[in-house]
Amino acid sequence: MSEQSFSPAQAAHGHGMSSIKEALAGWGDVAALLRGGEGGSLVPVVIPKDSRGLRWLTFVWIAVWGLISAIFLFSSDHGGLGVTALVVSFLLLALAGLWWWRSSIVEIEEGTIGVLTKFGAISGRGLTPGRHYLWHPWAQVAYVVDVTTEIPYSAPVLSSPTAENVPLKSIEFFLRFRIIDAIRFVQTIGAGNFDLVLSNAVQDAIRQRSRQVRTEQAYDLRGSDVKDMQDILNRQLTRYGVQIMGSNIPDVQLPDQYRNHLSTRERVAKELSAYEQEWELIRKRRIDNLLIEIERSKKVRDARIIEVKAALNKARKDVAQMLEERETEAQKVKYQIETRARTNLVTAQGEAKAQEELATAYRDNRAVLGYELARRRLQVGTALAESAPRPVIVHTDSGSGDNSALSTLLMAQLLPQISKDSKNNS
């Protein structure tokens, strides 16, 4: 019995990986398939069944045959049958036109793009949502592609090795993608091939990420930042007209043996955490006691500080009072000294003024005395002048010596008498 080998992507499909495919359905089932999928698979592309066909051409050919028959009937003098054939031909043409008009109507669902083909080749033009008329007989909508819905895609990766080469049991990767270019998507890859390409790209990206972490840190992958992985996937899938809108790692499962080891570590860690919490409580209790002692010491210190401040204030008050008394005494002494000085100054000023007045009086008396002395001198001089002997001028002959002697003798005898007479006259 031969063994079957499965690729990692195929194995993952059996463990909850999303699958993408395209479905063939009628126009009435397009919306349901695009929104709900089919058989648990995602259906972003639906191939609508073209029910138009060319059966309306049968009425056209019958109408043409009827027109030819009407012409022959008119030429063979069967006018009544010719008119009937002509009316039937026109009715058939009207019925064929109505059928053609009704089968040319195509309604594209909101949020989707219809990929138009002519003669089996994509025309390069997408039909926007709404009603369209395909008048060309060989033009049809080959694909209806959902371009607005962000399609969720789950990809669990099995046996992804870590930095220590320990294979993780599984890493679940979740992403949301949207088809941004419908024509490029159906031309280059299609839904079925895109499922395989996307699953392989996700597998490679997750294995690269798991290689960067240690086994004991594998749980850190849950909810971690996968922006770099999203950028890598976008660079790979942009060529297909697909863009990744968001991604994350919701779950990581470790191997059973390592999980048991990890549970033991967690139990030890919990016990350690319990001991740490107990020690933390003891430490807090001791800290609280120390804080209470510190607060008590602070209160005692504050009370002593208050007492010291009160004593200091009292000492300051006493010193201020003593200084005030000393200042009062000093002011008093100052006032006494100033009063004594002012008294001495007034006395000195009075004495100085008296001395000045005395000097002024002395000076005035001296002037009066000088005046009196001068007047008396004048009077004495006058009296002396009046009582002074009057000179007697005797004219003598200077040439005779005897006459001179005689005159001198006479003058000596006469002078006393002359003086006496002058005094009596006065």
Secondary structure as UniProt FT lines:
FT   HELIX           8..13
FT   TURN            14..16
FT   STRAND          20..25
FT   HELIX           27..29
FT   HELIX           30..36
FT   TURN            39..40
FT   STRAND          41..48
FT   TURN            53..55
FT   HELIX           56..75
FT   TURN            76..77
FT   HELIX           79..103
FT   STRAND          105..108
FT   TURN            110..111
FT   STRAND          112..118
FT   TURN            119..120
FT   STRAND          121..127
FT   STRAND          130..133
FT   TURN            137..138
FT   STRAND          139..146
FT   STRAND          151..161
FT   TURN            163..164
FT   STRAND          167..179
FT   HELIX           182..188
FT   HELIX           190..210
FT   TURN            211..212
FT   HELIX           215..221
FT   TURN            222..223
FT   HELIX           227..237
FT   HELIX           238..240
FT   STRAND          242..253
FT   HELIX           256..387
FT   TURN            398..399
FT   HELIX           401..425
//
